[in-house]
Amino acid sequence: MSSINVLFSYNFYVESITRFQARFNDCLRYGGIKQTELAKAVGVSKQCISDYKAGKSLPSLDTLYLICRVLDVSADYLLGLTD
């Protein structure tokens, strides 16, 4: 893989996390749900939710599905694929 491809992949990954982080934080803030409540509802630790908020990690597909159900948003929205 060329260095240009690696750089493009890295930039895409960073942008994806940043987009998810911003939208996830907005949904938590405006949805009125606390991190501990969301963690319990989707079956992950509060630390996982904190990591998603801080942009340190992304949820698995199963967890993303549950987060979307609880927050009443689409995965496409959270991932920045739609507005």
C-alpha positions, 0 to 999 in steps of 0.5 A: 500500500502506498503512503498516499493510500495509508494517509487517505485511509488514516484521514478518513478514519479520523474524520469518521470518529470526529463526526461520530463523536460530535453527533453522539455528544449532541444526541446525548446532550439534547436527548436528556439521557445520562451516560450511565443510563445509556450504558445500562440500556445497551449493555456496555460499561460507562467507560465505553460510553465515555470513550465514544464521547471522547472519540477514543473508540467507536461502538461495534455494529451491535452496540451502534444498533442499540445506541440508535434505538435508545437515542432514537436516531439512525446509524447513518446520522450518527456516522455522518452519512446523512444530516 
